[in-house]
Amino acid sequence: MIREANWIWRDGAVIPWRDANLHLLSLAVQFGSSVFEGVRCYATPRGPAIFRWQEHLRRLFDSCRIYRMVPEWTAEQLTAATAALITRNELDACYIRPMVLRGYGDAGMMPGVSPIETFIACWPWGTYLGDGALEQGVDVCVSTWQRPAPNTFPALAKAAGHYNNAQLIKMEAMANGYVEAIALAPNGLVSEGSGQNVFLVRDGILRTTAVDGTILSGITRASIITLARDLGIEVERGAIPREMLYTADEVFFTGTAAEVTPIRSIDRIEIGAGSAGPVTRVLQKRFLDIVHGRAADDHGWLTHVESIPGAVEGAAEVRSATAR
Ligand SMILES: Cc1ncc(COP(=O)(O)O)c(C=O)c1O
């Protein structure tokens, strides 16, 4: 169950969480016409800090472009709104969900008069794949559901409708006693999890799938590739046949929600020693140390909320409004 915060930003206004409603016949509800982002904001010694905010915003605007949606707000405006919202909600750490969607107006496929509406929500969110997942790893399967083929649903867009496929993958996995699944592309090669990219390690070499039209180009994926290179680990991007998963020394997921989650078994076949391997551990630690502000942010990945103009003033306004 989602842990509610107090406020949501909607097209320039901050409104109570429970008032962030849409008409039943909005195109977003009817057809999944909505693009969104998932971003983590971490508690650090310097206060809340958003991980790779600019990259997430860029992907949001890319998703809008692919779906011919023109948002009313600039990146700077969304940044200020997000910072103010986190402060208003008095959250040290949270998950941020900006959404740009097609609202109420049209009923057909040509969304001429349906307005483009923008929302930002944030709320507290812990470990995605369950308690202990980051330490002990998770048991997953290969899904019987495939990811959509290239040039069907544009995988580089993070669009709500695509997540019907992700739900099929996730629900089947859970119904069969796994916490998550790895889906294959229509060509039978490894694609990604329902909301995570996949990495494997064999003989010390890190390998992940290429951007092949079936995966989301994950921001955590890009970060792990950078960290691996910093640590002198060889990285390859390319095809991963299914069986390469079973014979890997280590396999792990990356994603905003999953962070860096070791995979200890796939289809009940133990991966390596059946626990998080050394390369996974070193990359996970480096990632978590940076995002929590315990290690130097050499790549400039953290945006400290207090450093964003408008963050603190925005919060003060609401506090005085609620006190009245
Ligand atoms: C389908 C899918 N693949 C991969 C990812 C991982 O991407 P990121 O690391 O940017 O969160 C996500 C999560 O956003 C996702 O939804």
The ligand as a MOL file (V3000), in Angstrom:
LIG
                    3D

  0  0  0     0  0            999 V3000
M  V30 BEGIN CTAB
M  V30 COUNTS 16 16 0 0 0
M  V30 BEGIN ATOM
M  V30 1 C 10.7450 -1.2360 -17.6530 0
M  V30 2 C 11.8780 -0.6670 -16.8610 0
M  V30 3 N 13.1180 -1.0420 -17.1470 0
M  V30 4 C 14.1780 -0.5720 -16.4690 0
M  V30 5 C 14.0170 0.3440 -15.4400 0
M  V30 6 C 15.1980 0.8890 -14.7180 0
M  V30 7 O 15.4020 2.2380 -15.0570 0
M  V30 8 P 15.9740 3.2810 -14.0140 0
M  V30 9 O 17.2900 2.7420 -13.5710 0
M  V30 10 O 16.1230 4.5250 -14.7880 0
M  V30 11 O 15.0060 3.3770 -12.9050 0
M  V30 12 C 12.7240 0.7630 -15.1040 0
M  V30 13 C 12.4900 1.7210 -14.0270 0
M  V30 14 O 12.3510 2.8920 -14.2640 0
M  V30 15 C 11.6320 0.2570 -15.8400 0
M  V30 16 O 10.3970 0.6410 -15.5380 0
M  V30 END ATOM
M  V30 BEGIN BOND
M  V30 1 1 1 2
M  V30 2 1 2 3
M  V30 3 2 2 15
M  V30 4 2 3 4
M  V30 5 1 4 5
M  V30 6 1 5 6
M  V30 7 2 5 12
M  V30 8 1 6 7
M  V30 9 1 7 8
M  V30 10 2 8 9
M  V30 11 1 8 10
M  V30 12 1 8 11
M  V30 13 1 12 13
M  V30 14 1 12 15
M  V30 15 2 13 14
M  V30 16 1 15 16
M  V30 END BOND
M  V30 END CTAB
M  END
